Amino acid sequence: MAKHGWRILVTMTIALGVLLPAMMASGTSVNDTDVEEPIWKTWTVVTRGQSYPIQYSITSGSSIVNMVPDVETLTLTITISSTADGKLTIELPRELIDSREGPNQTGADNEFAVFVDDENVALDEIEATNTTRTLVIDFRRGTETIEIVATWLPMYQPPPLNEWQTTNIVGRFLYSDPPKPDQIFKVQYRVVNGTIEKLSIWQTKVSSNGNGTLEIKFPRNYPYTNQDGINVPITVNPILIVDGQWGDEITYSDITDCFFVFSIPFTDSKSIGLVWSYLATNLPFHGDDVPESCISQTLVENVPTRSDGTISPLKQFKAGVAAEDVVCRQLEGVERKFMLLISPYGEPYCVSLSNEGFMKAKGWTEPLRH
C-alpha cells in the first residue's frame, strides 16, 4: 500500500513540475485540470439461490458484460467490453469469494491470482476489511475476460457423503499416427464411511474414523496403455500407491461401458494414487473404444489445443485439472526441457529446466509426484 501511494506521488510531482509554469503562463489553474473520478456501479451475482452485490468501477469506454462464479475452479470470471487500455476496481464480498491460508481457510489473507485473457498479471489490493477485499486490475484494449482465482468460494457447499465427485486429468495419445490431440478426461471418486480431503489422480487424500472404501470410476477411453493386444496382452490393472509407497497391481471391481471401477479399502487417513505401467517402445498410446453415450460422461469437450495438439497449463487448470496433475508439453523423442512448478498462489506453470533453481528460490514448488 505505501509503496503504491509513493509511486503515484512521485509521478504527480514530476508532472506538475513540468506543467505548472506553462499553466501559470497561460492563466490556467491546476484546479481546472480534468480528472476522471471513478463511477461506482453494482453488479449482482446470483448463484445457488443467493444474491451477492459487487461494487466496481471501470474506466470509461469499457463495460462489464457478465460475472460468473465457478465453484469447481474457484474462479470468478468477468467478461468485459474494452475499447481502450483501462483499469477495473472491484470490491469482492468475502462471503462470495476469498483467498486465505490454512486448511480450513481461516488464516491470513492470500493474494488472488488474476488472469487477463489467459495471461497471469499483477494486481493491487488497495483495501481489505472483514467483509470485502478491493482489487485494482489493469487491462489492455480488446481484453475480453478477467479471471480472479481464489483458494475457496465460501458459498460453495461440499457434496454430501457418499456422493460421486469429479477431478479431471490430461490424456496424451503419444506416438499416434496420424497424431491425435490431447484430451481432458473425467475421473470420478467417492468414499464410503469416510471423507475426501483432496482430489488428485496422483494423491487423493481420504480419511475415516474406522474402515473406509475409496471408489474410483476411471474412463476406459483414457490412453492408459501402449500395449497392442496382439503381440503384448493389454493390462488394465494399475499400480496402487499408498502414502507414496508403490504397491501391487489392483484389479477393477467392476467394468461398465464407460468406466473401470476400483474399490480400495483403507483405514485412518491415507493418500492414494493409481499409476498405469506401459512399454518402453514407440507403440501408440490408446484407451478402449466406448459408446458415443460415454463421451459426455468421460470427456471435457471443447478445450482449446495448441497447434501441436497439446493443451497449455492454464487451459488445463481452468478445465478442472488439479495444479499438480497438469502435464507439460514434451516432444516425442526429445529430452525433457520443461518441468511443472506451482507458483506461491497455486497456479501451475511449465518452466524451462534452466530456470528451475531461480523459480524455486522465489518460492515456487515442485509437485510431490515429480
Backbone hydrogen bonds, N-H to C=O, Kabsch-Sander energy under -0.5 kcal/mol:
donor,donor_aa,acceptor,acceptor_aa,energy
5,G,1,M,-2.3
6,W,2,A,-2.4
7,R,3,K,-2.0
8,I,4,H,-1.6
9,L,5,G,-2.0
10,V,6,W,-2.3
11,T,7,R,-1.8
12,M,8,I,-2.4
13,T,9,L,-2.2
14,I,10,V,-2.1
15,A,11,T,-2.1
16,L,12,M,-2.6
17,G,13,T,-2.1
18,V,14,I,-1.3
19,L,15,A,-2.4
20,L,16,L,-2.8
22,A,18,V,-0.5
23,M,19,L,-2.3
24,M,20,L,-2.7
25,A,21,P,-2.4
26,S,22,A,-1.6
27,G,23,M,-0.7
27,G,24,M,-0.7
28,T,23,M,-2.7
32,D,29,S,-1.5
33,T,30,V,-1.7
37,E,35,V,-0.7
40,W,38,P,-0.6
41,K,56,Y,-3.1
43,W,54,I,-2.7
45,V,43,W,-0.6
45,V,52,Y,-2.5
46,V,44,T,-0.5
47,T,45,V,-0.6
47,T,50,Q,-2.4
50,Q,47,T,-2.1
52,Y,45,V,-2.8
54,I,43,W,-2.7
55,Q,91,E,-0.7
56,Y,41,K,-2.4
57,S,89,T,-2.7
59,T,87,K,-1.7
62,S,59,T,-1.7
63,S,81,S,-2.2
65,V,79,T,-3.6
66,N,79,T,-1.6
68,V,77,T,-2.5
70,D,75,T,-2.7
74,L,70,D,-0.9
75,T,70,D,-1.7
76,L,148,I,-2.6
77,T,68,V,-2.8
77,T,75,T,-0.6
78,I,76,L,-0.6
78,I,146,I,-3.2
79,T,66,N,-2.5
79,T,77,T,-0.6
80,I,144,E,-2.5
81,S,63,S,-2.6
83,T,61,G,-0.9
86,G,139,F,-2.4
88,L,137,I,-3.0
89,T,57,S,-3.2
89,T,87,K,-0.5
90,I,88,L,-0.5
90,I,135,L,-2.5
91,E,55,Q,-3.1
92,L,90,I,-0.7
92,L,133,R,-3.3
94,R,131,T,-2.9
96,L,93,P,-1.7
97,I,93,P,-2.3
98,D,152,W,-2.0
101,E,108,A,-2.4
105,Q,102,G,-1.5
107,G,101,E,-2.6
110,N,99,S,-3.0
113,A,149,V,-2.0
114,V,121,V,-0.6
115,F,147,E,-2.5
116,V,119,E,-2.9
117,D,115,F,-0.6
117,D,145,T,-2.4
119,E,116,V,-1.5
120,N,118,D,-0.5
121,V,114,V,-2.4
124,D,136,V,-2.1
126,I,124,D,-0.8
126,I,134,T,-1.5
127,E,134,T,-1.1
129,T,132,T,-2.9
133,R,92,L,-1.8
134,T,127,E,-3.1
135,L,90,I,-2.7
135,L,133,R,-0.5
136,V,124,D,-2.8
137,I,88,L,-2.9
139,F,86,G,-2.3
142,G,82,S,-1.2
143,T,140,R,-2.1
146,I,78,I,-2.7
147,E,115,F,-3.0
148,I,76,L,-2.4
149,V,113,A,-3.5
149,V,147,E,-0.6
150,A,74,L,-2.9
151,T,98,D,-1.2
152,W,98,D,-1.6
155,M,96,L,-0.5
156,Y,153,L,-2.9
162,N,191,V,-0.6
163,E,160,P,-1.7
165,Q,189,Y,-3.5
167,T,187,V,-2.5
168,N,320,G,-1.3
169,I,185,F,-2.3
171,G,183,Q,-3.4
174,L,172,R,-1.3
176,S,173,F,-1.4
180,K,173,F,-0.5
182,D,309,G,-2.8
183,Q,171,G,-2.0
184,I,300,V,-0.5
185,F,169,I,-3.3
185,F,183,Q,-0.5
186,K,298,T,-2.4
187,V,167,T,-3.1
187,V,185,F,-0.5
188,Q,217,K,-2.1
189,Y,165,Q,-3.0
190,R,215,E,-1.7
192,V,213,T,-2.7
193,N,191,V,-0.5
195,T,207,S,-2.5
197,E,195,T,-0.6
197,E,205,K,-3.2
198,K,205,K,-1.4
200,S,198,K,-0.5
204,T,272,I,-3.0
205,K,198,K,-1.7
205,K,203,Q,-0.6
206,V,204,T,-0.6
206,V,270,K,-2.8
207,S,195,T,-2.1
208,S,268,D,-1.1
212,G,210,G,-0.6
212,G,266,F,-2.7
213,T,192,V,-2.0
214,L,264,I,-3.0
215,E,190,R,-3.2
215,E,213,T,-0.6
216,I,262,F,-2.4
217,K,188,Q,-2.8
218,F,216,I,-0.7
218,F,260,F,-3.3
220,R,258,C,-2.7
222,Y,219,P,-1.2
224,Y,222,Y,-2.1
225,T,286,H,-1.6
229,G,232,V,-2.1
236,V,234,I,-0.6
239,I,275,V,-3.8
240,L,248,D,-2.2
241,I,273,G,-2.7
242,V,245,Q,-2.2
243,D,271,S,-3.4
245,Q,242,V,-2.0
246,W,244,G,-0.5
247,G,240,L,-2.6
250,I,238,P,-2.7
253,S,261,V,-2.6
254,D,261,V,-1.6
256,T,259,F,-2.9
260,F,218,F,-3.0
261,V,254,D,-2.8
262,F,216,I,-2.6
262,F,260,F,-0.5
264,I,214,L,-3.0
266,F,212,G,-2.5
268,D,210,G,-1.2
270,K,206,V,-2.5
272,I,204,T,-2.8
272,I,270,K,-0.5
273,G,241,I,-2.6
274,L,201,I,-1.6
275,V,239,I,-1.9
281,T,279,L,-2.1
285,F,174,L,-2.5
286,H,225,T,-2.7
288,D,220,R,-3.3
294,C,291,P,-2.1
295,I,292,E,-1.4
298,T,294,C,-1.7
299,L,295,I,-2.6
300,V,184,I,-2.8
301,E,299,L,-0.8
306,R,310,T,-3.8
309,G,306,R,-2.3
316,Q,312,S,-2.4
317,F,313,P,-2.5
318,K,314,L,-2.5
319,A,315,K,-1.1
320,G,317,F,-1.4
321,V,316,Q,-2.2
322,A,168,N,-0.7
325,D,322,A,-1.8
326,V,322,A,-0.5
326,V,323,A,-1.1
334,V,331,L,-1.9
339,M,351,V,-2.4
341,L,349,Y,-2.7
342,I,365,T,-3.1
343,S,341,L,-0.5
343,S,347,E,-2.9
346,G,343,S,-2.3
349,Y,341,L,-2.4
351,V,339,M,-3.0
351,V,349,Y,-0.7
353,L,337,K,-2.3
355,N,352,S,-2.0
356,E,353,L,-1.1
359,M,355,N,-2.4
360,K,356,E,-2.4
361,A,357,G,-1.8
362,K,358,F,-0.7
362,K,359,M,-0.7
363,G,360,K,-1.6
364,W,359,M,-2.0
365,T,342,I,-2.2
370,H,367,P,-1.6
